[in-house]
Amino acid sequence: MTRINLLPWREELKKQRQNQFIAMLVAGALAGAAVWGAGHAYYGDLIDHQRHRNAMLQTEIKKLDAQIVKIKDLESTKRQLISRMNVIQQLQQGRPQVVHLFHELATTLPDGMYLTTFEQKGSNLTIRGVAESNARISSYMERLDGSDWLDDPHLDVIQVKDAGGRRSSEYTLRVKQVTPSAEQEAKS
């Protein structure tokens, strides 16, 4: 009986399969390395692109910050100019009020009275003067209350003095200066 030795054939097949396995393993490792390299390059490119965009945004932000500073300076200048314009406008509007104030003080003052001083703080006036009697002071306050340009008179002090056989009353009163509406001004 003849014996056939199958061992070398199997060993050859085993070596062939082992070589195929190593070749596939090397090909898989090369393919994995290629995929990893491509992914690394792709994501590295994305990171570089994002860094470039970030740098561009930073330069634009710096430009906008400089513009914001200029805008704030312009707004500050604008507020200052508006406040100056408002002051000028108030002065322009107040110019005729002084004339009306003096006119009202002169026309409402009854005979037998005269003013010694008056002070104005804002729209409040403090009037000091001398009158022959308290009735004249009362009449003066009624006239002031009836005026379109003066309102709300309040008597602070009356001091009666005898000088050379004549009685006189020194008084201090407060009154507010108002601006009448256009309709009231047109009537007077």
ZILINDA-V897125 format. One record per backbone hydrogen bond with DSSP energy under -1.0 kcal/mol. NH is the residue of the N-H (numbers start at 1). CO is the residue of the C=O. E is the energy in kcal/mol with one decimal. If there is no record, write none. Layout:
# ZILINDA-V897125
NH/CO/E
NH/CO/E
This chain:
# ZILINDA-V897125
10/6/-2.0
11/7/-2.6
12/8/-2.3
13/9/-2.4
14/10/-2.8
15/11/-2.6
16/12/-2.6
17/13/-2.6
18/14/-2.3
19/15/-2.7
20/16/-2.5
21/17/-2.9
22/18/-2.5
23/19/-2.7
24/20/-3.0
25/21/-2.6
26/22/-2.9
27/23/-2.9
28/24/-3.0
29/25/-2.4
30/26/-2.9
31/27/-2.9
32/28/-3.0
33/29/-2.8
34/30/-2.6
35/31/-2.7
36/32/-3.1
37/33/-2.9
38/34/-2.7
39/35/-2.9
40/36/-2.9
41/37/-2.6
42/38/-2.7
43/39/-2.9
44/40/-2.3
45/41/-2.4
46/42/-2.2
47/43/-2.5
48/44/-2.5
49/45/-2.6
50/46/-2.5
51/47/-2.6
52/48/-2.3
53/49/-2.3
54/50/-2.8
55/51/-2.6
56/52/-2.3
57/53/-2.7
58/54/-2.5
59/55/-2.1
60/56/-2.2
61/57/-2.8
62/58/-2.2
63/59/-2.0
64/60/-2.6
65/61/-2.7
66/62/-2.0
67/63/-2.1
68/64/-2.7
69/65/-2.2
70/66/-2.0
71/67/-2.6
72/68/-2.7
73/69/-2.2
74/70/-2.6
75/71/-2.8
76/72/-2.4
77/73/-2.5
78/74/-2.6
79/75/-2.8
80/76/-2.3
81/77/-2.5
82/78/-2.8
83/79/-2.5
84/80/-2.3
85/81/-2.8
86/82/-2.6
87/83/-2.2
88/84/-2.6
89/85/-2.8
90/86/-2.7
91/87/-2.5
92/88/-2.6
93/89/-2.6
94/90/-2.2
95/91/-1.1
98/94/-1.4
100/96/-2.6
101/97/-2.8
102/98/-2.5
103/99/-2.4
104/100/-3.0
105/101/-2.6
106/102/-2.2
107/103/-2.8
108/104/-2.2
114/130/-2.4
116/128/-2.8
117/128/-1.6
119/126/-2.3
121/124/-2.7
124/121/-1.9
125/175/-3.3
126/119/-2.7
127/173/-3.2
128/117/-3.2
129/171/-1.8
130/114/-2.4
131/169/-2.4
132/112/-1.8
137/133/-1.1
138/134/-2.3
139/135/-2.3
140/136/-2.4
141/137/-2.3
142/138/-1.9
143/139/-2.2
144/140/-2.5
145/141/-2.3
146/142/-1.6
151/176/-2.7
154/174/-3.1
156/172/-3.0
157/172/-1.6
159/170/-3.0
161/168/-3.3
163/166/-3.0
166/163/-1.2
168/161/-2.7
169/131/-3.1
170/159/-3.2
171/129/-2.2
172/157/-2.1
173/127/-2.7
174/154/-3.4
175/125/-2.2
176/151/-2.9
177/123/-3.6
178/149/-2.3
185/181/-2.2
186/182/-1.9
187/183/-1.6
188/184/-1.5
